[in-house]
Amino acid sequence: MNRSGIWIAAAAVLLPGWAIGPLAWAGTSPWSLERDHDGVSVYTRPVEGSGIREFKGSALVAASAESIRSLLRDADRFVEWFPNTPESRLLAREANVSYQYTVIDAPWPVRDRDNIFRNETTIDPASGRISIRITAAPDDYPEHPERVRVRHALGQWLLEPIRPDATRVTFTMHLEPGGGVPEWLINSQVVETPFDALTNLRAAVARD
């Protein structure tokens, strides 16, 4: 995987949701299918007022929704499976809301990014669907002098049980990495990031 773009989505570093179902995104254009390979589909679409495209990745994972949720709640394990993430830790958790700090390793000469994400989980007891809403909380932790703080992000993990041992996982994100990174460079990687994240997540839960 090309390192130059993975960090744009480490925003994914996730925990808990917002709505049981699709989020009300800023983007309203139809999704365009960009890749469909090995059971992972990735779509993108433009977002009004932003030059950076929103992405949506989807895959069927051979695990229960609760086991996938457990992996997503484990901040320390993001370094094992989320692309280009050398540092990740939980800052706080209360009830269904969590705050997570994550560093995204960017290629030289681009400075590394770091993220503070507020994650809120919602579970539908009837269907078992789990929604994980991700929003940026850039001012809730001191900034690092050698890293650029991500200030704008909106994402979601949606876990939809198909069978007791199979879950449809959908990862959606729009993120502005800041710091003067060219938009063309970011957009060149918005397909690779969700594809690799879902591929690695699938392998991680298979090992558990």
Backbone as a printed PyTorch tensor [residue, N CA C, xyz], in Angstrom:
tensor([[[  0.8450,  -1.1990,   0.0000],
         [  0.0000,   0.0000,   0.0000],
         [  0.8720,   1.2370,   0.0000]],

        [[  0.5310,   2.2170,  -0.8020],
         [  1.2520,   3.4760,  -0.8530],
         [  1.0110,   4.2610,   0.4230]],

        [[  2.0810,   4.5830,   1.1540],
         [  1.9380,   5.2580,   2.4350],
         [  1.3610,   6.6500,   2.2930]],

        [[  1.4520,   7.2390,   1.1050],
         [  1.1190,   8.6550,   0.9700],
         [ -0.3200,   8.9830,   1.2690]],

        [[ -1.1800,   7.9810,   1.3530],
         [ -2.5600,   8.3470,   1.5760],
         [ -3.2430,   7.6670,   2.7120]],

        [[ -2.6460,   6.6690,   3.3260],
         [ -3.3510,   5.9170,   4.3580],
         [ -3.7600,   6.8210,   5.4850]],

        [[ -2.9320,   7.7890,   5.7860],
         [ -3.2180,   8.6220,   6.9480],
         [ -4.4710,   9.4440,   6.7920]],

        [[ -4.9600,   9.6150,   5.6110],
         [ -6.1530,  10.4470,   5.4660],
         [ -7.3450,   9.8330,   6.1500]],

        [[ -7.3030,   8.5360,   6.3270],
         [ -8.4690,   7.9340,   6.9250],
         [ -8.2280,   7.3110,   8.2310]],

        [[ -7.1250,   7.4170,   8.7240],
         [ -6.9370,   6.8350,  10.0190],
         [ -7.9150,   7.4830,  10.9340]],

        [[ -8.5670,   8.4290,  10.4090],
         [ -9.7030,   8.9220,  11.1050],
         [-10.6070,   7.8130,  11.4660]],

        [[-10.4800,   6.8580,  10.8720],
         [-11.3230,   5.7440,  11.1560],
         [-11.1740,   5.1680,  12.4870]],

        [[-10.4200,   5.4500,  13.0920],
         [-10.0540,   4.9680,  14.3800],
         [-11.2070,   5.1150,  15.3200]],

        [[-11.9370,   4.4370,  15.4340],
         [-13.3260,   4.4330,  15.7310],
         [-13.7730,   3.8470,  16.9830]],

        [[-14.8580,   4.2220,  17.2360],
         [-15.5810,   3.6500,  18.3220],
         [-16.9690,   3.9970,  17.9730]],

        [[-17.6940,   4.2210,  18.6100],
         [-19.1000,   4.2330,  18.7140],
         [-19.9720,   5.2600,  17.9480]],

        [[-21.1900,   5.1040,  17.4950],
         [-22.0380,   5.6510,  16.4750],
         [-23.0720,   6.7170,  16.7230]],

        [[-23.9690,   6.9150,  15.8540],
         [-24.8170,   8.0850,  15.9070],
         [-26.2110,   7.6850,  15.5760]],

        [[-26.3790,   7.0980,  14.4340],
         [-27.7040,   6.6770,  14.0260],
         [-27.6260,   5.2370,  13.6010]],

        [[-28.7270,   4.5250,  13.7390],
         [-28.7450,   3.1530,  13.2760],
         [-29.1360,   3.1780,  11.8020]],

        [[-28.1560,   3.3990,  10.9680],
         [-28.4090,   3.4960,   9.5430],
         [-27.5130,   4.5580,   8.9510]],

        [[-27.7280,   4.9450,   7.7030],
         [-26.8510,   5.9090,   7.0510],
         [-26.8420,   7.2510,   7.7640]],

        [[-25.6870,   7.8620,   7.7730],
         [-25.5550,   9.1880,   8.3570],
         [-26.0710,  10.2500,   7.4030]],

        [[-26.4080,  11.4050,   7.9720],
         [-26.8060,  12.5590,   7.1570],
         [-25.5350,  13.2910,   6.7460]],

        [[-24.9350,  12.8620,   5.6410],
         [-23.6660,  13.4270,   5.2180],
         [-23.8630,  14.7410,   4.4760]],

        [[-22.7750,  15.5150,   4.4550],
         [-22.7900,  16.7380,   3.6620],
         [-22.8900,  16.4000,   2.1790]],

        [[-22.2740,  15.3020,   1.7970],
         [-22.3350,  14.8970,   0.4060],
         [-23.7090,  14.3580,   0.0330]],

        [[-24.2520,  14.8380,  -1.0650],
         [-25.5690,  14.3820,  -1.5090],
         [-25.5330,  13.7970,  -2.9140]],

        [[-24.3760,  13.8090,  -3.5370],
         [-24.2430,  13.2440,  -4.8730],
         [-24.3170,  11.7200,  -4.8070]],

        [[-24.6710,  11.0800,  -5.9150],
         [-24.6640,   9.6150,  -5.9390],
         [-23.2520,   9.0740,  -5.7170]],

        [[-23.1780,   7.9010,  -5.1040],
         [-21.8920,   7.2420,  -4.9190],
         [-21.4070,   6.6610,  -6.2490]],

        [[-20.0940,   6.7190,  -6.4760],
         [-19.4710,   6.0990,  -7.6440],
         [-18.6200,   4.9170,  -7.1830]],

        [[-18.8670,   3.7350,  -7.7690],
         [-18.0800,   2.5630,  -7.4210],
         [-16.6730,   2.7070,  -7.9990]],

        [[-15.6660,   2.6220,  -7.1100],
         [-14.2780,   2.7840,  -7.5330],
         [-13.5140,   1.4590,  -7.5510]],

        [[-13.8800,   0.5430,  -6.6510],
         [-13.2000,  -0.7570,  -6.6110],
         [-14.1470,  -1.7930,  -6.0350]],

        [[-14.1060,  -2.9840,  -6.6070],
         [-14.8870,  -4.1190,  -6.1210],
         [-14.0080,  -5.3440,  -6.2840]],

        [[-13.3390,  -5.7530,  -5.2010],
         [-12.3440,  -6.8140,  -5.2980],
         [-12.2740,  -7.5920,  -3.9950]],

        [[-12.2200,  -8.8920,  -4.1070],
         [-12.0420,  -9.7720,  -2.9590],
         [-13.0710,  -9.5180,  -1.8580]],

        [[-14.2920,  -9.2140,  -2.2740],
         [-15.3680,  -9.0300,  -1.3120],
         [-15.4230,  -7.6600,  -0.6670]],

        [[-14.5830,  -6.7400,  -1.1040],
         [-14.5770,  -5.3750,  -0.5600],
         [-14.9530,  -4.4010,  -1.6740]],

        [[-15.9780,  -3.5820,  -1.4330],
         [-16.4100,  -2.5670,  -2.3940],
         [-16.1340,  -1.1830,  -1.8310]],

        [[-15.6140,  -0.2940,  -2.6580],
         [-15.2930,   1.0660,  -2.2260],
         [-15.9320,   2.0570,  -3.1900]],

        [[-16.6110,   3.0490,  -2.6260],
         [-17.2890,   4.1040,  -3.3750],
         [-16.7530,   5.4570,  -2.9250]],

        [[-16.8480,   6.4500,  -3.7970],
         [-16.5220,   7.8260,  -3.4170],
         [-17.5690,   8.7630,  -3.9910]],

        [[-17.5940,   9.9730,  -3.4480],
         [-18.4480,  11.0220,  -4.0010],
         [-17.9310,  12.3750,  -3.5260]],

        [[-18.2200,  13.4390,  -4.3000],
         [-17.7960,  14.7770,  -3.8880],
         [-18.6240,  15.2850,  -2.7240]],

        [[-18.0310,  16.2140,  -1.9730],
         [-18.7100,  16.8800,  -0.8640],
         [-18.7290,  18.3700,  -1.1600]],

        [[-19.8950,  18.9650,  -1.1070],
         [-20.0270,  20.3880,  -1.4020],
         [-19.1710,  21.2130,  -0.4540]],

        [[-18.4150,  22.1560,  -0.9980],
         [-17.5750,  23.0260,  -0.1880],
         [-16.2260,  22.4400,   0.1530]],

        [[-15.9330,  21.2410,  -0.3320],
         [-14.6490,  20.6010,  -0.0480],
         [-14.0840,  20.0370,  -1.3390]],

        [[-12.7740,  20.0820,  -1.4740],
         [-12.1320,  19.4700,  -2.6240],
         [-11.7500,  18.0270,  -2.3880]],

        [[-12.0560,  17.5100,  -1.1980],
         [-11.6940,  16.1430,  -0.8350],
         [-12.9330,  15.2620,  -0.8860]],

        [[-12.8060,  14.1310,  -1.5210],
         [-13.9420,  13.2420,  -1.7050],
         [-14.2340,  12.4320,  -0.4410]],

        [[-15.4860,  12.1340,  -0.2660],
         [-15.9390,  11.2510,   0.8050],
         [-15.8500,   9.8130,   0.2980]],

        [[-15.5120,   8.8600,   1.1920],
         [-15.4700,   7.4690,   0.7540],
         [-16.3990,   6.6020,   1.5920]],

        [[-16.7640,   5.4700,   0.9990],
         [-17.5550,   4.4450,   1.6870],
         [-17.0420,   3.0920,   1.2580]],

        [[-16.6070,   2.2910,   2.2400],
         [-16.1730,   0.9300,   1.9710],
         [-17.1090,  -0.0520,   2.6360]],

        [[-17.3280,  -1.1930,   2.0000],
         [-18.2510,  -2.1870,   2.5320],
         [-17.7000,  -3.5790,   2.2980]],

        [[-17.8570,  -4.4620,   3.3040],
         [-17.3900,  -5.8380,   3.1800],
         [-18.2020,  -6.7380,   4.0930]],

        [[-18.3500,  -7.9750,   3.7080],
         [-18.9520,  -8.9840,   4.5730],
         [-17.8310,  -9.6240,   5.3740]],

        [[-17.9870,  -9.6170,   6.7000],
         [-16.9520, -10.1290,   7.6020],
         [-17.4970, -11.3500,   8.3310]],

        [[-16.7210, -12.4160,   8.3510],
         [-17.1570, -13.6680,   8.9750],
         [-16.9370, -13.6170,  10.4830]],

        [[-17.7460, -12.7960,  11.1470],
         [-17.6750, -12.6510,  12.5980],
         [-18.9540, -11.9740,  13.0630]],

        [[-19.2620, -12.0920,  14.3320],
         [-20.4430, -11.4400,  14.8800],
         [-20.2170,  -9.9350,  14.9700]],

        [[-21.3070,  -9.1760,  14.9760],
         [-21.2020,  -7.7240,  15.1100],
         [-20.5390,  -7.3560,  16.4340]],

        [[-20.8330,  -8.0940,  17.4890],
         [-20.2680,  -7.7760,  18.7970],
         [-18.7580,  -8.0170,  18.8280]],

        [[-18.2730,  -9.0560,  18.1600],
         [-16.8290,  -9.2950,  18.1420],
         [-16.1060,  -8.2170,  17.3470]],

        [[-16.7330,  -7.7340,  16.2720],
         [-16.1350,  -6.6340,  15.5090],
         [-16.1490,  -5.3560,  16.3360]],

        [[-17.2420,  -5.1160,  17.0350],
         [-17.3140,  -3.9510,  17.9130],
         [-16.2150,  -3.9940,  18.9730]],

        [[-15.9430,  -5.1580,  19.5150],
         [-14.8890,  -5.2870,  20.5250],
         [-13.5330,  -4.8990,  19.9510]],

        [[-13.2780,  -5.3050,  18.6920],
         [-12.0210,  -4.9150,  18.0560],
         [-11.9530,  -3.4120,  17.8750]],

        [[-13.0400,  -2.7930,  17.4340],
         [-13.0450,  -1.3480,  17.2050],
         [-12.9170,  -0.5580,  18.4990]],

        [[-13.3770,  -1.1220,  19.6120],
         [-13.2750,  -0.4540,  20.9070],
         [-11.8710,  -0.5170,  21.4930]],

        [[-11.0500,  -1.4250,  21.0070],
         [ -9.7130,  -1.6260,  21.5570],
         [ -8.7340,  -0.6780,  20.8680]],

        [[ -8.5530,   0.4940,  21.4520],
         [ -7.7180,   1.5280,  20.8290],
         [ -6.2900,   1.0540,  20.6000]],

        [[ -5.7450,   0.2780,  21.5250],
         [ -4.3560,  -0.1600,  21.3970],
         [ -4.1390,  -1.0440,  20.1740]],

        [[ -5.1600,  -1.7650,  19.7500],
         [ -4.9880,  -2.7160,  18.6520],
         [ -5.0400,  -2.0780,  17.2750]],

        [[ -5.3650,  -0.7980,  17.2160],
         [ -5.3820,  -0.1600,  15.8930],
         [ -4.0260,  -0.2290,  15.2070]],

        [[ -2.9520,  -0.2450,  15.9870],
         [ -1.6180,  -0.3290,  15.3880],
         [ -1.4050,  -1.6740,  14.7060]],

        [[ -2.2060,  -2.6830,  15.0620],
         [ -2.0630,  -4.0040,  14.4690],
         [ -2.7040,  -4.0980,  13.0860]],

        [[ -3.8030,  -3.3440,  12.8770],
         [ -4.5500,  -3.5840,  11.6420],
         [ -4.9310,  -2.3330,  10.8630]],

        [[ -5.0210,  -1.1770,  11.5050],
         [ -5.4020,   0.0040,  10.7250],
         [ -4.1800,   0.5420,  10.0040]],

        [[ -4.2870,   0.8190,   8.7030],
         [ -3.1180,   1.1570,   7.8950],
         [ -2.3500,   2.3670,   8.4180]],

        [[ -1.0230,   2.2020,   8.4600],
         [ -0.1100,   3.3210,   8.7230],
         [ -0.3810,   4.0250,  10.0450]],

        [[ -0.6880,   3.2570,  11.0630],
         [ -1.0290,   3.8100,  12.3760],
         [ -0.0250,   3.3040,  13.4100]],

        [[  1.0580,   4.0700,  13.6690],
         [  2.0730,   3.6100,  14.6080],
         [  1.7250,   3.8490,  16.0730]],

        [[  0.7140,   4.6670,  16.3330],
         [  0.3690,   4.9950,  17.7290],
         [ -1.1350,   5.1760,  17.8420]],

        [[ -1.7250,   4.5680,  18.8500],
         [ -3.1550,   4.7060,  19.0940],
         [ -3.4360,   4.3620,  20.5490]],

        [[ -4.2520,   5.1800,  21.2060],
         [ -4.5920,   4.8840,  22.6020],
         [ -5.9100,   5.5390,  22.9730]],

        [[ -6.5560,   4.9440,  23.9440],
         [ -7.8070,   5.4630,  24.4790],
         [ -7.5030,   6.6010,  25.4500]],

        [[ -8.2040,   7.7160,  25.3000],
         [ -8.0440,   8.8440,  26.2180],
         [ -9.0850,   8.8270,  27.3270]],

        [[-10.3270,   8.4870,  26.9760],
         [-11.4030,   8.4860,  27.9810],
         [-12.5740,   7.6950,  27.4350]],

        [[-13.3340,   7.1160,  28.3580],
         [-14.5700,   6.4330,  27.9750],
         [-15.5810,   6.5840,  29.1000]],

        [[-16.7850,   6.9730,  28.7240],
         [-17.8810,   7.0470,  29.6750],
         [-19.1530,   6.6110,  28.9670]],

        [[-19.7440,   5.5390,  29.4850],
         [-20.9400,   4.9670,  28.8740],
         [-20.6410,   4.6470,  27.4070]],

        [[-21.3920,   5.2130,  26.4810],
         [-21.2200,   4.8670,  25.0660],
         [-20.3690,   5.8680,  24.2950]],

        [[-19.6840,   6.7620,  24.9850],
         [-18.8560,   7.7780,  24.3250],
         [-17.3850,   7.5590,  24.6870]],

        [[-16.5360,   7.5950,  23.6690],
         [-15.1030,   7.4110,  23.8640],
         [-14.3290,   8.4900,  23.1270]],

        [[-13.1100,   8.7480,  23.6140],
         [-12.1760,   9.6550,  22.9430],
         [-10.8840,   8.8920,  22.7070]],

        [[-10.3940,   8.9760,  21.4900],
         [ -9.2240,   8.1990,  21.1010],
         [ -8.1980,   9.0970,  20.4170]],

        [[ -6.9330,   8.8560,  20.7420],
         [ -5.8240,   9.5770,  20.1230],
         [ -5.1150,   8.6260,  19.1650]],

        [[ -4.8810,   9.1060,  17.9520],
         [ -4.2400,   8.2780,  16.9350],
         [ -3.2390,   9.1030,  16.1350]],

        [[ -2.0990,   8.5090,  15.8380],
         [ -1.0870,   9.1440,  14.9990],
         [ -1.0740,   8.4320,  13.6520]],

        [[ -1.0320,   9.2210,  12.5820],
         [ -0.9490,   8.6690,  11.2380],
         [  0.4090,   9.0210,  10.6460]],

        [[  1.1420,   8.0020,  10.2880],
         [  2.4950,   8.1600,   9.7680],
         [  2.4340,   8.6210,   8.3190]],

        [[  2.8440,   9.8540,   8.0680],
         [  2.8320,  10.4120,   6.7090],
         [  4.2390,  10.3540,   6.1170]],

        [[  4.3420,  10.2330,   4.8020],
         [  5.6550,  10.1490,   4.1600],
         [  6.3600,  11.5080,   4.1710]],

        [[  7.6660,  11.4750,   4.3000],
         [  8.4500,  12.7100,   4.2160],
         [  8.2420,  13.3410,   2.8390]],

        [[  8.1160,  14.6660,   2.7570],
         [  8.3210,  15.6720,   3.7950],
         [  7.0290,  16.1030,   4.5140]],

        [[  5.9390,  15.3700,   4.3300],
         [  4.6780,  15.7230,   4.9850],
         [  4.7720,  15.3550,   6.4630]],

        [[  4.3450,  16.2700,   7.3160],
         [  4.3710,  15.9780,   8.7480],
         [  3.2800,  14.9880,   9.1270]],

        [[  3.5730,  14.1620,  10.1170],
         [  2.5730,  13.2270,  10.6180],
         [  1.3470,  13.9760,  11.1160]],

        [[  0.1950,  13.3140,  10.9820],
         [ -1.0620,  13.8560,  11.5030],
         [ -1.4060,  13.1500,  12.8100]],

        [[ -2.1150,  13.8620,  13.6830],
         [ -2.7170,  13.1790,  14.8090],
         [ -4.1850,  13.5770,  14.9260]],

        [[ -4.9550,  12.6810,  15.5190],
         [ -6.4010,  12.8350,  15.5750],
         [ -6.8940,  12.6350,  16.9940]],

        [[ -7.8550,  13.4510,  17.3880],
         [ -8.6490,  13.1850,  18.5730],
         [-10.0660,  12.9730,  18.0680]],

        [[-10.5850,  11.7770,  18.2640],
         [-11.9120,  11.4700,  17.7640],
         [-12.8680,  11.1880,  18.9070]],

        [[-14.0130,  11.8320,  18.7990],
         [-15.1140,  11.5160,  19.7150],
         [-15.9600,  10.4410,  19.0470]],

        [[-16.1340,   9.3570,  19.7480],
         [-16.8210,   8.2010,  19.1850],
         [-18.0040,   7.8360,  20.0610]],

        [[-19.1230,   7.6980,  19.4360],
         [-20.3580,   7.4290,  20.1780],
         [-21.0650,   6.2220,  19.5670]],

        [[-21.3990,   5.2540,  20.4030],
         [-21.9890,   4.0130,  19.9050],
         [-23.4810,   3.9610,  20.1650]],

        [[-24.2040,   3.4970,  19.1610],
         [-25.6400,   3.2670,  19.2910],
         [-25.9370,   1.8400,  18.8410]],

        [[-26.6880,   1.0970,  19.6360],
         [-27.0320,  -0.2840,  19.3160],
         [-28.5480,  -0.4120,  19.2280]],

        [[-29.0160,  -0.9950,  18.1480],
         [-30.4360,  -1.2790,  17.9770],
         [-30.7170,  -2.6740,  18.5480]],

        [[-31.4000,  -2.7770,  19.6810],
         [-31.5990,  -4.0860,  20.3020],
         [-32.4410,  -5.0310,  19.4610]],

        [[-33.2960,  -4.4880,  18.6230],
         [-34.1640,  -5.3470,  17.8090],
         [-33.3930,  -6.0390,  16.6890]],

        [[-32.5830,  -5.2770,  15.9740],
         [-31.8710,  -5.8290,  14.8210],
         [-30.4350,  -6.2350,  15.1440]],

        [[-29.8890,  -5.7160,  16.2320],
         [-28.4990,  -5.9720,  16.5640],
         [-27.5240,  -5.0900,  15.8190]],

        [[-28.0290,  -4.1520,  15.0110],
         [-27.1370,  -3.2440,  14.2800],
         [-26.4140,  -2.3020,  15.2450]],

        [[-25.1520,  -2.0650,  14.9410],
         [-24.3170,  -1.2010,  15.7650],
         [-23.8090,  -0.0590,  14.8860]],

        [[-24.0630,   1.1660,  15.3140],
         [-23.6220,   2.3520,  14.5840],
         [-22.5570,   3.0590,  15.4070]],

        [[-21.4570,   3.4010,  14.7530],
         [-20.3350,   4.0550,  15.4190],
         [-20.0760,   5.3830,  14.7250]],

        [[-20.3970,   6.4590,  15.4060],
         [-20.1990,   7.7860,  14.8210],
         [-18.8490,   8.3360,  15.2480]],

        [[-18.1120,   8.8810,  14.2970],
         [-16.7830,   9.4360,  14.5450],
         [-16.8060,  10.9170,  14.1990]],

        [[-16.4400,  11.7590,  15.1470],
         [-16.2950,  13.1880,  14.8720],
         [-14.9790,  13.6740,  15.4510]],

        [[-14.4220,  14.7100,  14.8500],
         [-13.1650,  15.2730,  15.3410],
         [-13.4090,  16.0900,  16.6010]],

        [[-12.5000,  15.9450,  17.5580],
         [-12.5170,  16.7440,  18.7890],
         [-11.1120,  17.3030,  18.9950]],

        [[-10.6610,  18.1740,  18.0870],
         [ -9.2420,  18.5620,  18.0460],
         [ -8.7460,  19.3340,  19.2500]],

        [[ -9.6430,  19.9600,  20.0040],
         [ -9.2150,  20.8020,  21.1200],
         [ -9.2830,  20.0890,  22.4620]],

        [[ -9.5610,  18.7920,  22.4530],
         [ -9.7300,  18.0600,  23.6980],
         [ -8.4720,  17.3680,  24.1840]],

        [[ -7.3250,  17.6660,  23.5570],
         [ -6.0540,  17.0780,  23.9740],
         [ -4.9430,  17.9890,  23.4750]],

        [[ -3.8670,  18.1790,  24.2540],
         [ -2.7970,  19.1030,  23.8340],
         [ -2.1910,  18.7120,  22.4860]],

        [[ -1.8740,  19.7040,  21.6880],
         [ -1.2750,  19.4490,  20.3850],
         [  0.2030,  19.1150,  20.5220]],

        [[  0.6710,  18.2980,  19.6030],
         [  2.0810,  17.9050,  19.5510],
         [  2.8010,  18.8620,  18.6050]],

        [[  3.9560,  19.4240,  18.9900],
         [  4.6070,  20.4370,  18.1520],
         [  5.1020,  19.9110,  16.8080]],

        [[  5.2930,  18.6010,  16.6810],
         [  5.8240,  18.0510,  15.4390],
         [  4.7560,  17.3750,  14.5940]],

        [[  3.4880,  17.4880,  14.9990],
         [  2.4050,  16.8570,  14.2630],
         [  1.3280,  17.8750,  13.9210]],

        [[  0.5810,  17.5990,  12.8690],
         [ -0.5210,  18.4590,  12.4660],
         [ -1.8160,  17.8300,  12.9700]],

        [[ -2.5770,  18.5930,  13.7130],
         [ -3.8250,  18.0950,  14.2780],
         [ -4.9430,  18.1350,  13.2370]],

        [[ -5.5820,  17.0010,  13.0140],
         [ -6.7580,  16.9460,  12.1400],
         [ -7.9180,  17.6290,  12.8490]],

        [[ -8.5480,  18.5910,  12.1750],
         [ -9.5790,  19.3940,  12.8200],
         [-10.9880,  19.1480,  12.2790]],

        [[-11.0920,  18.5020,  11.1380],
         [-12.4190,  18.2910,  10.5440],
         [-12.5310,  16.8460,  10.0590]],

        [[-13.4670,  16.1050,  10.6400],
         [-13.6980,  14.7230,  10.2210],
         [-15.1060,  14.3080,  10.6170]],

        [[-15.7140,  13.4970,   9.7790],
         [-17.0090,  12.9080,  10.0740],
         [-17.0230,  11.5150,   9.4800]],

        [[-17.2390,  10.5160,  10.3180],
         [-17.1980,   9.1460,   9.8290],
         [-18.1490,   8.2370,  10.5820]],

        [[-18.2360,   7.0140,  10.1090],
         [-19.0970,   6.0290,  10.7340],
         [-18.6380,   4.6190,  10.3980]],

        [[-18.7240,   3.7460,  11.4070],
         [-18.7120,   2.3190,  11.1830],
         [-20.1350,   1.8310,  11.4380]],

        [[-20.6600,   1.0760,  10.4920],
         [-21.9880,   0.4990,  10.6380],
         [-21.8560,  -1.0200,  10.5480]],

        [[-22.2820,  -1.7160,  11.5930],
         [-22.1790,  -3.1720,  11.6760],
         [-23.5860,  -3.7490,  11.6190]],

        [[-23.8820,  -4.4700,  10.5570],
         [-25.2260,  -5.0070,  10.3440],
         [-25.1710,  -6.5330,  10.3220]],

        [[-25.7090,  -7.1990,  11.3370],
         [-25.6710,  -8.6630,  11.3670],
         [-26.4490,  -9.2770,  10.1980]],

        [[-25.8170, -10.2270,   9.5310],
         [-26.4570, -10.9900,   8.4620],
         [-26.8660, -12.3640,   9.0020]],

        [[-25.9550, -12.9630,   9.7540],
         [-26.1630, -14.2110,  10.4790],
         [-25.4080, -14.0740,  11.7970]],

        [[-25.5580, -15.0140,  12.7120],
         [-24.8040, -14.9100,  13.9670],
         [-23.2890, -14.8220,  13.7650]],

        [[-22.7990, -15.4200,  12.6560],
         [-21.3630, -15.4230,  12.4070],
         [-20.9620, -14.6170,  11.1750]],

        [[-21.8020, -13.6730,  10.7510],
         [-21.4870, -12.8590,   9.5690],
         [-22.1010, -11.4740,   9.7220]],

        [[-21.3240, -10.4500,   9.3780],
         [-21.7280,  -9.0570,   9.5620],
         [-21.3310,  -8.2330,   8.3500]],

        [[-22.2490,  -7.4240,   7.8690],
         [-21.9370,  -6.4500,   6.8390],
         [-21.3390,  -5.2190,   7.5140]],

        [[-20.0850,  -4.8960,   7.1920],
         [-19.3770,  -3.7710,   7.7890],
         [-19.2470,  -2.6640,   6.7480]],

        [[-19.7050,  -1.4680,   7.0910],
         [-19.6060,  -0.3120,   6.1950],
         [-18.8540,   0.7980,   6.9180]],

        [[-17.8230,   1.2850,   6.2940],
         [-16.9530,   2.3230,   6.8530],
         [-17.0390,   3.5420,   5.9410]],

        [[-17.5380,   4.6560,   6.4740],
         [-17.7100,   5.8850,   5.6990],
         [-16.9220,   7.0110,   6.3570]],

        [[-16.2930,   7.8770,   5.5460],
         [-15.4760,   8.9480,   6.1320],
         [-15.2890,  10.1020,   5.1640]],

        [[-15.3750,  11.3090,   5.7140],
         [-14.8830,  12.4980,   5.0280],
         [-13.9830,  13.2220,   6.0130]],

        [[-12.7340,  13.4820,   5.6040],
         [-11.7290,  14.0310,   6.5130],
         [-10.8980,  15.0850,   5.8090]],

        [[-10.6580,  16.1890,   6.4930],
         [ -9.7920,  17.2620,   5.9990],
         [ -8.4970,  17.2190,   6.8110]],

        [[ -7.3870,  16.7420,   6.2390],
         [ -6.1660,  16.5760,   7.0240],
         [ -5.4480,  17.8700,   7.3660]],

        [[ -5.7630,  18.9650,   6.6660],
         [ -5.1380,  20.2490,   6.9800],
         [ -3.6540,  20.2720,   6.6380]],

        [[ -3.0300,  21.4010,   6.9710],
         [ -1.5880,  21.5150,   6.8080],
         [ -1.1120,  21.6770,   5.3820]],

        [[ -1.9950,  22.0610,   4.4690],
         [ -1.5620,  22.3620,   3.1170],
         [ -1.2610,  21.1620,   2.2450]],

        [[ -1.7600,  19.9900,   2.5940],
         [ -1.5490,  18.8170,   1.7430],
         [ -2.3870,  18.9660,   0.4780]],

        [[ -1.8130,  18.7590,  -0.6950],
         [ -2.5840,  18.9340,  -1.9390],
         [ -3.7990,  18.0100,  -1.9840]],

        [[ -4.9200,  18.5610,  -2.4100],
         [ -6.1450,  17.7660,  -2.4670],
         [ -6.0160,  16.6020,  -3.4360]],

        [[ -5.2870,  16.7800,  -4.5330],
         [ -5.1270,  15.6890,  -5.5010],
         [ -4.4250,  14.5010,  -4.8650]],

        [[ -3.4840,  14.7870,  -3.9480],
         [ -2.7630,  13.7000,  -3.2920],
         [ -3.6900,  12.9220,  -2.3640]],

        [[ -4.5230,  13.6560,  -1.6370],
         [ -5.4690,  12.9940,  -0.7370],
         [ -6.4660,  12.1690,  -1.5340]],

        [[ -7.0270,  12.7800,  -2.5700],
         [ -8.0320,  12.0780,  -3.3700],
         [ -7.4580,  10.8560,  -4.0860]],

        [[ -6.1540,  10.8540,  -4.3180],
         [ -5.5450,   9.7050,  -4.9840],
         [ -5.5220,   8.4750,  -4.0910]],

        [[ -5.8080,   8.6650,  -2.7880],
         [ -5.7180,   7.5570,  -1.8450],
         [ -7.0370,   7.2200,  -1.1590]],

        [[ -8.1080,   7.8970,  -1.4950],
         [ -9.3610,   7.6610,  -0.7720],
         [ -9.9690,   6.2890,  -1.0670]],

        [[ -9.4680,   5.5960,  -2.0670],
         [ -9.9190,   4.2250,  -2.3310],
         [ -9.0530,   3.2290,  -1.5700]],

        [[ -7.7530,   3.4540,  -1.5420],
         [ -6.8360,   2.5220,  -0.8880],
         [ -7.0950,   2.4140,   0.6110]],

        [[ -7.3760,   3.5270,   1.2560],
         [ -7.5070,   3.5170,   2.7110],
         [ -8.6500,   2.6370,   3.1980]],

        [[ -9.8920,   2.8390,   2.7390],
         [-10.9510,   1.9560,   3.2270],
         [-10.7740,   0.5180,   2.7560]],

        [[-10.2180,   0.3220,   1.5640],
         [-10.0040,  -1.0400,   1.0800],
         [ -9.0470,  -1.7860,   2.0040]],

        [[ -7.9220,  -1.1590,   2.3410],
         [ -6.9450,  -1.8120,   3.2110],
         [ -7.4760,  -1.9620,   4.6340]],

        [[ -8.1950,  -0.9530,   5.1210],
         [ -8.7300,  -1.0390,   6.4790],
         [ -9.6900,  -2.2130,   6.6170]],

        [[-10.6050,  -2.3780,   5.6640],
         [-11.5650,  -3.4640,   5.7440],
         [-10.9090,  -4.8250,   5.5280]],

        [[ -9.9420,  -4.8840,   4.6310],
         [ -9.2150,  -6.1310,   4.4110],
         [ -8.4800,  -6.5520,   5.6750]],

        [[ -7.8110,  -5.6050,   6.3130],
         [ -7.0700,  -5.9050,   7.5380],
         [ -7.9890,  -6.2250,   8.7020]],

        [[ -9.1240,  -5.5220,   8.8100],
         [-10.0740,  -5.8100,   9.8680],
         [-10.5830,  -7.2410,   9.7420]],

        [[-10.8990,  -7.6440,   8.5360],
         [-11.3930,  -8.9920,   8.2970],
         [-10.3720, -10.0380,   8.7470]],

        [[ -9.1020,  -9.7810,   8.4660],
         [ -8.0550, -10.7100,   8.8840],
         [ -7.8640, -10.7020,  10.3990]],

        [[ -7.9900,  -9.5240,  11.0080],
         [ -7.7950,  -9.4090,  12.4530],
         [ -8.8520, -10.1830,  13.2390]],

        [[-10.1130, -10.0650,  12.8400],
         [-11.1580, -10.7830,  13.5700],
         [-11.0580, -12.2870,  13.3020]],

        [[-10.5400, -12.6820,  12.1610],
         [-10.3460, -14.1020,  11.8730],
         [ -9.2860, -14.7140,  12.7900]],

        [[ -8.2980, -13.9040,  13.2090],
         [ -7.2560, -14.4010,  14.0980],
         [ -7.7200, -14.5150,  15.5440]],

        [[ -8.7250, -13.7190,  15.9280],
         [ -9.1650, -13.6910,  17.3200],
         [ -9.8770, -14.9940,  17.7210]]])
